[in-house]
Amino acid sequence: MCPTPASQPAMFLSTKVGLTVNGARHELRLDPRTTLLDCLREHLALAGTKKGCDHGQCGACTVHLDGRRVNACLVLAATLDGREVTTVEGLARDGQLHPVQAAFLEQDAYQCGYCTAGQIMSAAALLSEPCGETDADIREAMSGNLCRCGAYQNILAAVRQARRGVA
């Protein structure tokens, strides 16, 4: 922010945004440059969505926007008035893990865990997206989510398990 002369008050731009996150309505005043990722982490204290590359290349920040997966680092929160966001914190229902969350645990589909929330959110969205049945199809559909630890085989097994359980 550029300094302002002492005789002039600083002008702060803000935008009013009303959005539903994990079923709860939030009315926020945000800098118009605030990304959905920063809104979730800094304004709503939802730290499950991770900041990885901040350029939409790693998928660690994957969330659902109106039921579709998006990279939260690429979406400006000011554009989301009236929209619905689901984060990894909102995936479980009534104390029961989502089938993808349960599969990730059973298949040991994580190592350091940094990418896990984004992987889970992407896989959960994949359950309702058109996707072929082969491992290659699943790999392609999940290709926007990177795992630096290389847990891809276990992630693939978890997605397969979740798809069997939901189908």
N, C-alpha and C positions, 0 to 999 in steps of 0.2 A: 504494500500500500504506500502510495506517495505521501510524504509529509505535507501537512497543510499549515499555512501561516497561523500563528497563535491568535490572530484577530478573527479568524474564520473557524467555525466549528467543523469538525470532520463530518462528512456525509457518508453514511453507511447505507448501501443499497441492501434491501432485503425483499424477499418474495414470500408471500403466504402460500403454503402448500398444505393441503389436506390429503392424507393418504392412509390406507389401511395396511398395517404390517402385522402379519401373523394373527389376523382377526381383530386387532385392536385399532381403533381410529386415532390418528394423531394429527393435530393442527400445529404446524411448525412455521417459524419465520427463519428463512435460510438465505444466505448469500446465493445469488442466482448461479454462481459457478460451482456450487456444492454438488458433488457426484452422489448418486444413490449410495455407493459404498461408504463415503464419508458421513453421509446422513445416518446410515444404519449404525456405524461404529461410534461416531462422535456425538451425535444428537440423541440417539435412541438407546445407546449402550448395549447394542447387540454385536458382540465381538466374535460370533461364530463365523461370519463372513470375513474371509481373510483378504488383506491387501498383499498381492504378490507383485506383479509387474507394473500395475497401474496403467497398462496400455492395452488391455484386452487380449493378451497373448497367452496367459497361463491358465485361466479358468478358476483360479482360487476364489474369486469373488462371485461365482455363479449363484444367482437367486432366481426365483420365479416371479415374473411380472405378468399379472393377469393369467397365470397358469403356464406361461412360456418361459423357458430359460433365457437369461440374459447375463451379460457381464456387467455387474453393478458399477464397475469403475468407468464404464463408457456412457452411462446414462445420467443426465443432469436431473437432480431431484425436482427442480422447479418445473419440469415438464410432466410430472406425475400426478398432478392434482386430480383427485378422484379415483386413482388407480389402486390396485391391490398387489402387495408384495408378500412373498413367503420366503423366509430364510430357513436355514437348517434348524434354528430354534423352534420354528413353527411347524415342522414336518410331522412330528409325533402327534397322535391324537388320543386323548383320554388315558394318558399314561402308557400307551402302547407305541412301541417304535414303529415307524414306517417300515414296510417290507424291505426297502433298500437299506435302511439303517441296520436292521436285524441281519441282513445278508452280509453287510460289510463287517459286522462283528464276527459272524460265524465263519466267514472266509478269510479273516485276518487281512482285510483289504486296505491296510494302511501301515505305514512304518513311522515316520516322524509325525504324521497327522496334519501337516500344514495344508495339504491340498484336499484333505478328506471331505470337508464341508462342501467345497465346490464339486468334487467328484460325486458325492451323494446327491446334491441338488440336480446335477446334470443327469445322473442315472435315474432319478425319480421322474424327471420330465420325460426321459426317453421311454418310460413305460406307457405313455399316452401318445407318443409320436410314431409316425410310420417308420419302421426300421425292419430290415430283413432279419432272418433267423440265424445267420452264420456269425461266427466269431469275428470275421472280417467286417461284417455290417455293424456290429456293436463297437468294434474298435474305431471305425470311421465316425460313428455317431458320437463317440466320446473323445474324439481327437482334439477337441478344443480345451481339454483339461489335461494339464501336464503333471507328472509326478516325478520329482527329482530323485526320489529313492528307488524308482523303478518297480513299484508294486503292481504293475500292469496285469500280470497273470491273475493275481488274487482279485483285483478290481473287476476283471473280466468274469471271473467265477462268481463274484457277488452279483453282478448285473444279470448273468444267466440265471442264478438262483432266484433273484427277485422277479424276473420275467416269468419264470415257471410258476411262482407263487401267486402272481397277480392274474395270469392268463386264465 
